[in-house]
Amino acid sequence: LLDLLIFLPVLAAVVLVAVPRVPDGVARVVLVVVTGVELVLSLGLWLAYAPRAGLTGDFAFERTLVWIPSVDSGYRVGVDGLSLPMLLLTTGLFFCCALYAWRERLRPRTFAALLLFLETACLGVFASLDLILFFVFFDLSIVGMYFVIAGWGHGQAARSALKFFLYTFLGSLALLVGFLALYAGSDPHTFDMVKLAQEPPLQGRPVAGGLALLAIFIGLAVKTPTVPFHTWLPPAHTDAPAVGSAILAGVLLKLGTYGFVRIALPMLPDAWRTWAVVAVVIGAVGVLYGALVALAQADLKRMIAYTSVAHMGYVLLAVGAAGLLGGTDAEARTVAVSGAVTQMVSHGLVTGALFLLAGVLQDRAGSYDLAAYGGLATRAPRFAALFGVAAFASLGLPGLSGFLAEFQVLAGSLGSAPVGVVVALLGLLVTAALFLVAMGRLLLGPAGRLTGAVSDLRPSELAAIVPLLALSLLIGVLPRPLLDVVEPSARAVVELVSR
Amino acid sequence: VNEDPLALLPELILTLGAVAVLMLGSFLPRDRQWVARLVTAAVLLGSAVAATVALLGPDRLVFDDTFAVDGLTGTARLVCALSGLLVLGLMSEELHGDRREAEHYVLLLFTVLGAQLLAAGNDLSLLAVAYLLASVPLYALAGAARDRPGTEAALKTYLLGAFLGIAMITGIVLLSGLVGGTSYALLADLEPAARPVVAVGTVALLAGLAFKGGFVPGHFWVPDAAEGARTGAAALLTTVPKVGGLLAAYRVLDAIPREVVDWPLLVAVLSAVTMTLGNLAAFGQQSVRRLLGWSSVSQAGYLLMAVAVAGRTDLALPALALYLAAYAVTNVGAFAVPAALPAATRIEHYRGLAAGRPWLALSLLVLLLGLVGTPPTAVFVGKVTVFAAALDGGFAWLVVVAAVNTVASLFYYLRWIAPAFDRTGAAQAAPPAVRPIAALSAVTSSGASVLLGIAAGAVLAIDPRLLA
């Protein structure tokens, strides 16, 4: 089932490319149907997982095929409470983006194929239980995204795409070096993630372990992105198409944070505990810095991009706090890690929705300039309502998923990193302020220069954006189904890192 | 003892085939040269089949232990013969109707034969002979276009090959003089007392192999040959001699005791210098073939990483074999793209290729990203195993250098890819003249490089001796 989930999109993509003269309309239908089937498949996986694993945080649906036996690397996949929410987020977001892309006019066939290819790459990363396989999918996601930005972006798309590619490729190479260090440090040598987590390599070798962690940290930090590796993100988002931005923010950034939880913490516990404070500092600084820079943006998409930097800061703060053993207990650290996962899901949903909404403005009026709009509340009430919900979710209003996630992160980190939490709280305030300001400028006040060009949301856009926000609301009100799956695995990670 | 001519079957097929093609070429009328083409293809295929059969048999040394039949030799035989076959496709199209068509095929066969002998030789004197046999066809092929760049390429190749060849023979004389014989097995008797002479001998010997392998300091001819020779010949010159040279280096260095002379460090330094130089030089290139030439220099640097850890880790030989096979198919494929578009010699000519020739552009993308080492292509698997081998052998710094270089290399490959996928330039239609066989070769190689990457484990499993 898992193999089908991973490879169905790319198979569909190959068919789309290989069969000559597929009409655009058929390509659209294929995209929506395949991503829809993917969503159903991943829901099935979710429903099958809970009883099967008995909620102990174990892996399920594991599968192993030999690939490169001489270095003990293989096709190893499986899911647990950390990867399952990510898989579901991926399929859900891709489905919504497929609906949104219904109206894509520029080479829809190639676009659909590329999106499907990207979906396989993202699902593959989340399902991988082998470092090399993880890296393979990780790199493929970069290649896919490069073409989405370069081919369907606007403004200086080629330049931004190149910057994105070079930056994240550099990160992925650092990641590869780190993986090889893990391989060389393990005995017997292996790339098997489960084995590496059970018997972490490089224990008791602080220098080698520290260097391996440094390489992995840089690799993941570029992808996440955290301050100071975030400079590729704003141009990439600004010039990417709406769907590209939504997937970039919603799924691709999670590849980095997911890597922290899945690889850095369990496989290098010694080194992580030693250097966790660095993660806390970078996370807290990221929250505040991202929020402050976002506040100063005049461009809606750049603003959302910088709030992403801030939101990813919470995740880093949480995983850092999970490594600080002083002044806290395992329960608090579990809350922090499960908050990190919840934040990933929440950010994926909410920021995905925000970018799709920003895409509507670009579609209608061709600009993201905040100053050019105003009074959209009367002109486009549905747009205004959804934007309001998304903004409140993003700033952490109780009842929506963002609040739950940030509350968990801050509560879980308070004991071990009180200063970091205080700094992050300041960032939270700034985020609230900046979203209120942005809403004021966009939705209220007198009509701006381009307000007249904005017509309200079309059905396909509504169908894409409403489910994302509804899910955010659902998680905010009824968090138990999600947390029941996440918490056992988060507890397992915390145990692994405290060894 | 043990003089079984059948052990040399792949080489014998090539030798007899080359003679036959030479005769055919002289007697056939110009419009019947396709017979020579067909015979060449059959010879290469036959050699590859014979090599596969030999690979399934046991390891052995034949003809007074001068010639090794083992996994390393098998790799060289298979990779060289199959690359030769791919190149033949490019050449036959490029040379169609040329007066010297059959002669090219003879040179192709001798290049393949020389590379195989280099790798299989287990004796210093055989190494010297193989060097000459492998070099002479290079000079001729480099200059076969008989224009100004071709002449320069031939001259450079010849001067460098002759000079480094003499250095290599000097090294052979020194080493064999010390141990009183030419067999590799005797090199184990080298004693620390004679360390200075051994060091000089090893360095001199390595100089000749540097010419074949196209690594520093013997790399100068590679970019010139890549640009000056005809495209098919360029693909051959940057692939097959490299296979022979690197495998020969692996075998002979592994025989020299590390305690006497620290050749692993020397090779590691050469590797770092080669990949860095190749990448830096490729940055500014506008000519696509010159760019590929420099890229093949940098690839030799990555390949040397596996040579540096020869004998230190079980992973070294499988890593080298896999990377060489991956490199060969990817590099020949990458040359097939310019071969398919003879009018497009510079990067800017590729603007808008994706709009006019989507399949060719897609192959170019896969092949160039393959050369970078993007998963899941074959070079990626090769790179990972080579990196792992180097780490295992204690060269962590070299892995970091190689990783940094890989990122740097991405830049110049993207300089070529980006215009090809630039939609705004689509108005300038893609170059009209497309050679179908070369285009097909490019598509096939790109597919093969992905397949080889996915099936890497299965490929290694063909020869259990290559498995760690």
Interface residues (C-beta under 8 A of the other chain):
Chain A: V66 W67 I68 P69 S70 V71 S73 G74 I132 F135 V136 F137 D139 L140 V143 F147 A150 G151 A158 L162 F165 L166 F169 L170 L173 A174 L176 V177 L180 A181 Y183 A184 H189
Chain B: D314 L315 P318 A319 L369 T374 P375 P376 F380 V381 V384 T385 F387 A388 L391 D392 A396 V399 V400 A403 V404 T406 V407 L410 F411 L414 A418 F421 D422 R423 I454 A456 G457 L460 A461 L466 L467 A468
